[in-house]
Amino acid sequence: MAPMGIRLSPLGVAVFFLLGLGLLYHLYSGFLAGRFSLFGLGGEPAGGAAGPAADGGMVDLREMLAVSVLAAVRGGDEVRRVRESNILHEKSKGKTREGADDKMTSGDVLSNRKMFYLLKTAFPSVQINTEEHVDASDKEVIVWNHKIPEDILKEVTATREVPAESVTVWIDPLDATQEYTAWAMVDGGSNVKARSSYNEKTPRIIVSRSHSGMVKQVALQTFGNQSTIIPAGGAGYKVLALLDVPDMNQEKADVYIHVTYIKKWDICAGNAILKALGGHMTTLSGEEISYTGTDGIEGGLLASIKMNHQALVRKLPDLEKTGHK
């Protein structure tokens, strides 16, 4: 697999670091459909969650977007600083269901802290679910100056307020921690868009390294032996593989398939970006992914863009039991 870079860019952020910070609004209204998509929703606090107050007041969605972009950049600064210091304090949080090490570094922890407390200070009544544990002893008060960047004002000319209890933020502070521990940083960053064409008959399928063999069998059943399997790390990285990204090292795929349990903070921001560009991310049975309730989904996922997504769903073999392993 080609080396993955970490890109720092103020609004094109949505490219990588908003792949680590997902912002979801309770009822998808199309208000920001275009460049940004706020959808899916409310939910119970997860392991690193902070729940809303009973009467949380209102949240300005344009302000929430501005703070989220700033939080992504601040988190990205921590990720870069730790990686360049080469003092990662790497450890394992345990094993995934597939038996792989679930790694964590100082980059994950410090990035998470910056993003969580900036958002929590700006919007104290909004529920925030994070992958990493939030230690109250490390609390930071990070003040937002209420300045909305010009590029956001240009893209979102009108604002809208919604009840705080209808907004949930999901944070994954670092996409693909295993790759982060092994590879160098890459400067740059830009906006993304859909590619001009995709191969629906014999697609290149990007999958998690931990179950590439399992998906290969699915691909053979679905598309024949002409399809190609691309093992990769990071759910956000896999979404980027479906899009037009100027980085020459970025893998290119036509379809993203995941056949086992996956956490919502891993996929929510990539889901938002894909949906805003006209793509789809659903369970393997074609259902929309709900961001309420528990912090994971059991039914696997299928992601595509500029394809007949439901036709792809119908082609897949019965993976219901596989997705629940």
BELGI-V121538 format. One line per field, one symbol per residue. ss: DSSP state (H for helix, E for strand, L for the rest). Layout:
BEGIN
ss->???
END
This chain:
BEGIN
ss->LLLLLLLLLLLHHHHLHHHLEEEEELLLLLLLLLLLLLLLLLLLLLLLLELLLLLLLEEEHHHHHHHHHHHHHHHHHHHHHHHHHLLLLLEEEEELLLLLEEEELHHHHHHHHHHHHHHHHHLLLLEEEELLLLLHHHLLLLLLLLLLLHHHHHHLLLLLEEEHHHEEEEELLLLLHHHHHHLLLLLLLLLLEELLLLLLLLLEEEEEHHHHHHHHHHHHHHHLLLLEEEEELLHHHHHHLLEELLLLLLLLLLEEEELLLEEHHHHHHHHHHHHHLLLEEELLLLLELLLLLLLEELLLEEEELLLLHHHHHHHLLLLHHHHLL
END
